[in-house]
C-alpha cells in the first residue's frame, strides 16, 4: 500500500521543511501536522501541511509518521505512537542523536508498525516553521539507523527511502552508536568550538569598536554560535560520552599547538587541516 497520508509530529524547521520538500517532489497525498496551535497556523500558511490534528487522530490514519520534535520529546512520544500507529505504518524520526531513540523504539515497536530511525544532516542556526524551506535537504546526507543491522524489508520502507532521494538527500545506513560517535566529532564538536570561540572573544574584546577589526575568519568560525542552547540541550545530554571524548582530544590538540609555537610541526598541522578542508569542499 503506497504512502498516502503523512503525519509530521513537530512542524518546526525540519518537520516543516520535510512537508514542503515532499510537496515540491510531487507528493500528492495528505500531510497532517501535530504541533501547538501557533505552529500549526504558521505551517498551514507556509503550505507545509494540509491540516492540523491531535496526535491520536493523526497517527491513527497515517501511513508515515515523522517525528521531528526535540530529542527528549521524541523519546516520550515513541511509546505512545507505537500504540496509535496502524500496523501498516512506518514511524521514523529526525532526532540529531540516535542511540537512545533506537533503544526506546526497540522496546516499544515489538509488533505492528515499523520504526526506522533517521537524521537528516541539514538545518540552520535559526529554528521554527517560518525558516522552513523545500530545498533544505538538497544534497544533504540523510542517515538511517534501523533497529537492527539493516533496513527492514518492506515496501513502505522502500518507498520512504525513495522519497528521501526525491527530496534531494542521500540516504546512508549506520548503526545508531556509530552515528552518535561520528556526529560527536563532525557536528557537536564544531558547535562547541564555535560557542567557546565566540564566548572567549566576547570576554576579552569588550570594546564594541574593537570588533570592527574582526575579519571574515571570525565571522565564519562563529556562525554556529547563533544556535540557541535549547536546540542543543537534548543533544548534549544524549551524546555526552562521545562529545566529551571529542572535546578531550581537541583540547589536547590545542595544547600541542600552543606548546609547538612557533615550531616546525605547526606546518604539518596546517597541511593536515588543509587536506580535510579540501575533502569537505573539493571545489
N, C-alpha and C positions, 0 to 999 in steps of 0.2 A: 504494500500500500504506500503510495507516494506521500511525501510531506505536504500537507495541505493547510494545516494550522500550526503556527509557531507562537509560543508564549515567551516573551522576554521579561524575565523577573529581575527588575532593576534597570530602568531605561535611562541610564546616565550616559556618559561619554561612550563607553564600549557598547552597552546594550543599544543605545540609540543609533550608533554607527552601524551596528550589525543589522538593525532593521532597515536603515537607509541603503546599506550595501546590498541586502537581499533584493530590495525593490529595483535598484539600479542594475542588478544582474539578471533581472527577469522573473523574479518570484511573483506569482500571481495569486497565491493563497492569502489567508487571513493572518495578520500579525497582531497579537494581543499584547498589551502591556500591563505589568503588575508593578506599581510604584505608588508613591504618595500622590495625592490629587494634584498638587502643583507640578510635579514631574510629568504626570500623565497629560496634563494640559499642554505643557511645553512640547512633549513628544508628539502629540496629535497635531500641533501647529507646525512642527517640522516635517510631518509626514512619515515619522519613524515607525508609527503603529497605526492600526485602524481603529482600535477602541481599547479602553481600559477596563480591566476586570479584576475582581478579587482573586487571590491565588487559588482558592478551591475551585472556583468556576473556570478559570483559565486553564489550569493544569489538567483538569478532568476531560477537556475536549481537545487537547493538543497532541500533535504527532511529534513535535520537537519542543523541548522546554529548555530555555537558555538562561542559566543563572549567571547574572553579571553584577552581583552585589559585592560589597566588601567581603573579604575572606571569612571573617567571623560570622557574618550573617549567612553566607553560603553554608558554612558548617551547621548552623542552626536549622536551616530550611531543608537540607538534604533529607533527613528522616521524614519530614512532612511531605515533601514532594514524592518520595518513594511510595507513600501510601496513596497519594492522589493520582499519580500518573497512570494512564491506561497501559495495559500490558503491551500494546503495540508501539508505545512511545520510546523515544530516545531522550534522555536527560543529559545535558552537558553543562559545563561551567566555563567561566573566563577568568578564574582566580589567578593571581600572579604567583602564588606558591601552590604546590600540588600534593605533597606527601600527605599532609593532614586531611585534605579534601578527599583524596583517593581512599585513605583509610576509613574515613567516615562513610563514604559511598559503598565501600566493600561490605561494611557491616549492615548497611541499610537496604541495598538493592540485591537481595538474595533470591528474588524471583520476580516475574513480571517484566516491568520496563527495564531497559538497558541504561547503563550510565557510562559516559566516556568523558574523562577529564580533558580540559583544554586550556590553553593560554595563548591568545593572540599577542605576539610581540609587537604591539603597536599602542600608541597612546599619545598624550600631550601632557604638558605641565599643568594645564587647566583642566577642570572637570565639569560635568554637567551636560544635560541634553543639548543645551544651546551650542556647545562646542562640537557636537557630533557631526560627522561627515561621511558621505558614502564611500569615499576613497581612502578611509583611514587604514584599511587592511592591505592596500595595494602594495605588492612586493614585500610584504611582511611575512616572517616565519610564523606559522601557526602550530604550536606544539600540542600534540595529542598524547595523553597519558592514560592508557587503558588500565582497568582494574587488574588485569593480568598482563602477560608479556606482549600480547599482540592485539590488534584491533578485533573486536567481536565480529564474527561472521554473520552479517545480517544485512538485508537490502537497505534498511533505513540508515545504517552506518555508512554504507557506500554512498548513499545519496547525500548525506550530510558532508562527507569528505568532498564530494563533487561540488557542493555549494561553497565550501571553503575555497576551492580553486576558482570558482566562478567569481567570487568577490575579490579575487586578485592575490590571495595569500598562498603560501607554500606549506602544505602540511608536513610535519615531521613527527615521528612517533618516538617517544622516550619513556623510560620508567620514571615514575614520579620523583624518586630520590635523586636520580641523575639530573633531572630538570632542575631541582632545587639547588643542587651543588653548582651547576653551570650558571644559573642566573644570579647566584650569590656573588659570582665574580663579574659577570657581564652586565648586570643590571643594578643589583643592590649596592655593590661596592662603588660604582660610579656615582650613584645618588649621594652616598655618604661622603665621598670625596668632595663633590661639589658643595654639599652643605658645609663641611668643615672648612673648605677654602673660603667660601663666602663669609662664614662666621668669623674666621680669622682676620680677613681683610676688614670687616666691619668693626672689629675690636681694636684694630691697630691703625686704621686710616680713618680717623673720626672727623676730620675736616671735610665737609662736603665738596669744597672747591678742589681738594686733592684728588677726588675721584675723576675729575676731568682729565687727569693724566693717565687714567686707565686705558689700555689699548684693547683691541678686539680679542686678544688672548683671554683676558679676564672675563669678558662678556661670554665668550664661547665656553669657557671652563665652568662658569657658574649658571649656565642655562637651566640645569636640572634643579638648582636651588629654589626655583619658583614653585616647585611641587609642595603642596601643603602637607603637614605632618599627618593629618587624619587620613590621607590617602596611603601613607606608608606605615602607619601604626600596626596594622594587622600583618603586613609583610614582614616587618622586623620581628614581630612576636612569633610568627610561624616558621621562620627560617633563621633563627638566631645562631644556631651552631655553625651553619655554613657561612653566614655573614661574619661571625667572629673570626673564623679561620682565614677568610679573605682579608679582613682588616689587619689581623696579626701579621700576615705576610706583607701587606702593603706598608705597614709601619716599619717592618724590617727593611724593606727596600728603600724607604725614605732615609732610614738611619744609615744604610750602606752608602747612599748617595752623599749624605752630609759628611760622612767620615772620609769619603774619597776626594772631596773638593780640595783643590782643583785637579785631582789626579787623572791619569790616563784612562782608567777604567770607565770614567764618565762617558767617553766616546762610544764605548761598547753598549752602554745602556741607551744612548741616543739612537744608535743604529738598530738595536732590537726593537725599540719603540717605533721607529720609522717603518720597519718591516710589518709590524702588526697593523699600523695605520693603513698601509697600502693594501693589506688583505681586507680590511674593513671597507676601504674606499679605493677599489682598483682603478677607477677612472681619475 
